[in-house]
């Protein structure tokens, strides 16, 4: 079923799908392994620590949400060069830092999990300039929130896993929109939420192994499960990105070894590209950097 999502671009998507040239993507990958690979799978860069989120910035540096470790017991956000030189650092103060997003004004938005879950924006000097408390359970810090993003309207879109809800927060902390995830399949925890140009929201639902698009009223207008796809590729779908042509790319955190770890789907749920690497790590988050060597334009929708 075709839906309103970028409908005007569907023709271009179909042309790409049926082109003689196979689709390739260069990728930034975050998770147990943090790296950049080219379209042939060759590793171009690696960071020597696990990460939870990240972006390749326009200047070529990497903005990373670093998993907690001995150097960063509360997690961190760092900006590093391709030589892994740290040029910006903000150390977490609670249990985890789960999100890192560079804003157009040069500040960095991040989320902290812990006794006081929150969104903060910090300036280039590391000073907190915005703080928004999250309304979520605190019994399990690891399951509080994931890929929060600041929206073009100034609000914040936050998937709250164990609460099974995606909430949009105003800067004053008010919840102005929410989507409660389905009760079935079990454990349909929201991980990634992407606000689309048409006002709908795309959501990956981790242990439920499915993804949905919902309209502003919270009605599901498109969904995909393993029943729609070959090779059962959705294994704890975490990261996602909507490409300029309207395709959606989904990464699977629980995929290991020779399993399919990423798939690109058109709006008819046809698999037009997939990724395997045979390695031990799944895909926590990612960024598609180019298609067939041509860099993607605009701010990534991820």
N, C-alpha and C positions, 0 to 999 in steps of 0.2 A: 504494500500500500504506500503510495507516495503522499507526502505530507507537505505543509507549507514551507518547510525548512529550505531556504535558498532555492526555491523552485525554479527561479529564472536561470539558475546555473546548471540545471540537470542535463541540458543538451551537451554542454561542454564536458560534463562528467561522463556521459555515455561515449562521447568521442574518445576520451582518454581510455575508458575501459576496453574499447574494442580496437585501439591502436595496435599496429603491428609490433611496435617497440615495447618490451616489457617494462613495467613500472619499477623504478628503483627509488629508494629514499636514503638520504644521509640522516643519521639520528643522534640526538643526545639522549642518553639513558641514565636514569637515576634509580638507585636501589642498593642492593648488596654490592653491585659493581656500578661505578660511576664513570661513564666513558662517552666518547664520540666515535662513531663508525661511519665510513663512507657507504655509498650505495652498493658496493660489492662486499660489504661486511668487514673491511679492513679497519683495524683500530687506529684512530688518528690521535687520540688523547685519552688520558686516564687520570682520575683523582684517587689518591690512596686512602679513601675512607668511604663508608656507606652514607648515602644521602636519601632524603625523603621527597624533595621537590627541587626544581631548578629551571633556569632559563639560560639560553645562550643570548647574551645582550648584543645590541647593535654594534658595540665596539669590539666584539669578539671575545670579551671576558665571559666568565661563567658566574651566575648568581646561584648559590646552593643553600638549601636547608639541610644542614649536616645532622645526621643521626647522633644521638648522645654517645660519647666515647670517653676515653681517659683524658683527652685534651679538652673536650666539651661535655662535661657531665650533665648539663642541662640542654644539650643540643646547641646549635648556633646557626646564624646566617653569615655566609662569607661571599665576597666577590673576589675571584681569583683570575689571574692571567692564564694564558695557555701554558706558561712555564710554572704554574701553580704558586705564583707569588700572590700573597694576600694583600689586597688593596682596600678592603673594607671588611669589618668584622663586628658582629654583635652576638655576644654570648647569652644563651638562654638562662633564665633565672628559676625555672621550674622543672617539670619532668621532661618535656620534649619541645622542640620547635618543629612544626610540621609543614609550614608554608613559607615560601619566599617569592615575592613579586616586586619588581622594580616599577615604580610609578612614573608617570610622565613628568612630574615635578622634581624627579631625582631622589625622592624619598623611597624607602623600602617598607613594604607591608609584610607582616609575618603574623603567624598565630603561635601562641604558647599554650601547651596543655599542662594541667596540674590542678592544684587546689583552687586557683583563680584563673580559669580559662579565659583567654582574651585575644583580641586582635590589637596589634600595635603598629603604628607607623613610626619609623625612625628616620631622622635626617642624615645627610652624608657624614656628619660628625658622630653619629650613633646616639643622638639625643632623642628620647621619646617625645613625639609631638602630637600623637593621637593615641588614645587608648579606649577600646570598646569592650566591655564585659560580655562574654557569651553566656546565653541562657541554656546551659546543658548540664547533664549529670556529671558528677565529679567522683563517683565511686571508682571509676576506671579511667584514669587519665589518658591512657593509650587510645581509648575508644571515644574520645571527646569530639575531635574534628579532624578533617583532612584538608583537601585542596581548596581552601578559601581563596576568593579573588575579589579585588575591588572592581566594581562595575563602573561603566562610563557615567552613570548618574550619581556617583559618589557613595553609593551604598556598598555593602559587603555581602557576597553570596557564600554561605558556609554549609558544607555537608557535615551533619552531626551523626556519626555512625550509630552508636548504641541507642541514641534517641530516635533513630530511624526517621529523620526529618532533615530536609534542606531548608534553611532559613535565610532570608534576606534581611540584614540589619541596616537601619539608618545610622549615621554617625553618632546620634545621641543614644544608641543602644536599643531603640524600639524595633520590634520585629514587624516588618511591613509586608512580608509575603512568606508563605511556607508551603512546602510540599511534603506530605507524609507518605513514606514509601509503602508499597504493598505488604500485607501480612504474609502473603505467599508469592514466591517461594520463601522459605524460612531464611532468616538472617539477610534480608535484602537491605544491607547497610549502605548508605550513600557514601561514596568516596570522592568522586569527581562530579562537579556541577558546572555546566558551561551555559551562560546566558547567550542565546543565539540572536542574530540580527532581527529576526521576526518577533522577538519577545518571548519565545518558548525557551525551555531549559532542558538541556540534555544531561542525564544523570547515569553514572555507572553504579551498579548495585552489587558490589563485591561478592559475598558468599552466596547471594541469590543467583549468581552467574547469568545476569541479564542486564540490559541497558534500556532506558526509556527516554522518550521526549515528552514533556508535559507542556500544556498551554498555560497562560497566566491564571486560569481558573483551577489549575492542578489536575486537569484531565489528561490521561495518557493518550497521546495521539499517534505514537509510533513506539514499537518496542522490538527488541531482538533477543533471542535466546539460542542456546546450542541446538535446539530442535530446528532452527532455521538455517544452520550452517554445517558445512562438512568438517570433519576432524575434531569436533567438540573443542573449539578454540578458546571458549570463555572459561577460564579457570581463575576465579577470584579477580575479575576485571577491576583494575584500580585506575591507572592513568588513561586519559582519552584526549583526543584532539580533533576538532572539526577543521577540515582543510578548506581552502578558498573555493574549491569546486563543489563543496557540499558533502563530500565523503566524510565518514567518521573513521578514525583509527583508534583501536582499543588495545590496551596492553594487559597481559595476564600475569599477576604476581605469583600465582601458584604453579605456573608452567615451568617445567624443569627439563633438562636434557634435550631430547629431540622433539619435544612437544612444540606446537605452534605457540609463539609468545606474543605476537601482535598480528592483528588483521585490519585491513582497510575494507570498508563496506560502502557500497553505493546505497542510494535510498530505496532500492528494491532488495536490499540485503544480500546482494551478490558480492562475494569475496573477490576483490580485484588485485589484492596484494597481501602477502603474508610474510612473516619473519620467523625464522628458526636460526639458532646459533649453536645448539648442542651443548651449551654450557650449563652450569649448575644453578645460575641465578635467574629469577623471574624479573618481570618489568614492574617496578613500583610506579614510576612516572617517566615521562619522555617528552621530547620535542622533535617533531619532524622538521628538518631543516631545509630540505630541497626535494624536488621531484625530478628525476632524470637529470640531475645536475643543475637544475634551475632553482635558485633560492626562492622560498616562499615569501611573498610580500605581506606587509602589514604585521600587526601584533598577533602573535599566535593565539588561537582560541583553544585553551587547554586548562 
